[in-house]
Amino acid sequence: MKALQWQGDYLLILNQTRLPFEEEYRQAKSYLEVAEAIKNMEVRGAPAIGAAAAYGFVLGAFNYEGDQEGLLEHMTEVRTTLEATRPTAVNLFWALRKMEDKLREHKNQDLEKIREALVAEANAIAEDDRRMNRLIGEHGNRIVPKKAKILTHCNTGNLATVEYGTALGIMRAAHEANKEIHVYVDETRPFFQGARLTTWELMQEKIPHTLITDSTAGYLMQQGKVDIVIVGADRIAANGDTANKIGTYSLAVLAFVHEIPFYVAAPTTTIDLKISSGEEIPVEEREGKEVRMFMGVRIVPEEIKVYNPAFDITPSKYISGIITEKGIISSPYSVNLLKMLVK
Ligand code: MRU
């Protein structure tokens, strides 16, 4: 199962809104379709969004029918459209900047050559994500004790990345190392990435797991049933403050009170040094209907007012360590993130 696959002239996207009961694919043949799939969360998870956007940029160049002079202007429109899909995961903006740089590097060549260079760049972004996730798994496995009971939030696996996963990749690595782990999965309301996607992946990997409602986490910790919390990230500020799926902050505070280690796993492409603290991270607010409805069924009247932020910010003081492909770093994050990135 893969979130996205480049097929030579279109992007095959596994529609994650239909999982776990239907495995439906979209053949995205235009950048507008890729933008729609990202916005609707058919493809989601920071690294997967970044890679999808890179291929969306490629399709923007494939779709172009004008003359060479108009190409850059058209590609600006492509980039702006893709960037407008979701504001929080920095991987989206990072990947599109890389694609734009590649375009500018080749802008004087003929259109065919430009398209080839863009495909190669998008493939490199995807390949790099695979490589980084394996390394995150290796590093992260070191902090997972044998027989660990791990609590996780949202979905950070195969489906959220090009392959393998970040936080979930660590659990895969620990399982492959026969550590006999058990994973507690927060259902992750309102989109249910935990319930619908993470349990689906863990089931396929045969990793023992138990699904809990988000509000069960505190009680679980109080009973001593959690040894470690590992989550992913959508954007990490220069001081280590981390944006991740709504509910992550509550888990971090709970873990702090119960003296349980709380780790964030993410590739360095999720770190945004241009942002000094979490307060500056743009947090996406999604439509109220995601809360008023459950899998197409209305659970409260339409007129009920809803506040539906998709992410929250966890201050770095609650984070025991950030696990990246370059290793694990801990506080002081302002110093250590910078050191790691220039390494
Ligand atoms: O709204 P989503 O499903 O895109 O949010 C996903 C998350 O919050 C993940 O934890 C994060 O992107 C890391 S995925 C490796």
Boltz pocket constraint, residues with backbone or C-beta under 6 A from the ligand:
constraints:
  - pocket:
      binder: B
      contacts: [[A, 43], [A, 44], [A, 45], [A, 46], [A, 47], [A, 89], [A, 153], [A, 154], [A, 155], [A, 156], [A, 157], [A, 160], [A, 161], [A, 165], [A, 166], [A, 167], [A, 193], [A, 231], [A, 232], [A, 233], [A, 234], [A, 244], [A, 245], [A, 246], [A, 265], [A, 310]]
      max_distance: 6.0
